[in-house]
C-alpha cells in the first residue's frame, strides 16, 4: 500500500480581530513561525491556527 503524497499546502488566516489591529504583519509572522515549528517537529498536517489571544483565526490544509 502506498501513501498519497500531499500536492498542496493551503493556509488561511482571517485578519479581522483585535490581534491584527496594531501590526498585522507581526501577528501573521508569529502564527506562521509557530506553524513552521510544528511542521518541523511533527511533520505536515492539517492544523488550526490561533492568534496571540488563543482565538482560532485560520487553518492549514493538506490536499
C-alpha positions as CSV (number, residue, x, y, z in Angstrom):
1,X,0.0,0.0,0.0
2,X,1.3,3.4,-0.9
3,X,0.7,6.6,0.9
4,X,-0.5,9.6,-1.1
5,X,1.9,12.5,-1.0
6,X,0.1,15.8,-0.4
7,X,0.1,18.1,-3.5
8,X,-0.7,21.4,-1.9
9,X,-0.5,23.1,1.5
10,X,-3.2,25.8,1.8
11,X,-3.0,28.3,4.7
12,X,-5.9,30.6,5.6
13,X,-5.7,33.3,8.2
14,X,-8.5,35.7,9.0
15,X,-7.1,39.2,9.9
16,X,-10.3,40.7,11.2
17,X,-9.8,40.5,15.0
18,X,-8.0,42.6,17.6
19,X,-4.7,40.7,17.5
20,X,-4.1,42.1,14.0
21,X,-5.1,45.8,14.7
22,X,-1.7,47.4,15.5
23,X,0.8,45.4,13.5
24,X,-0.8,42.6,11.5
25,X,2.5,41.7,9.9
26,X,3.9,40.7,13.3
27,X,1.0,38.6,14.2
28,X,0.9,36.8,10.8
29,X,4.7,36.2,11.2
30,X,4.2,34.8,14.7
31,X,1.5,32.4,13.5
32,X,3.5,31.2,10.5
33,X,6.6,30.8,12.7
34,X,4.6,28.5,15.1
35,X,3.2,26.6,12.2
36,X,6.7,26.1,10.7
37,X,8.0,24.8,14.1
38,X,5.0,22.4,14.3
39,X,5.7,21.1,10.8
40,X,9.4,20.7,11.6
41,X,8.8,18.8,14.8
42,X,5.7,16.8,13.8
43,X,5.5,16.7,10.1
44,X,2.9,18.2,7.8
45,X,-0.6,18.0,9.0
46,X,-3.9,19.9,8.9
47,X,-3.9,22.3,11.8
48,X,-5.9,25.1,13.4
49,X,-4.1,28.4,13.7
50,X,-4.5,30.7,16.7
51,X,-3.8,34.3,17.4
52,X,-1.9,35.5,20.4
53,X,-5.2,35.7,22.4
54,X,-5.9,32.0,21.7
55,X,-8.7,32.6,19.1
56,X,-8.9,30.3,16.1
57,X,-8.1,32.5,13.1
58,X,-7.3,30.1,10.4
59,X,-6.2,26.6,9.3
60,X,-3.6,24.8,7.3
61,X,-4.9,22.1,4.9
62,X,-3.0,19.4,3.0
63,X,-4.7,18.4,-0.2
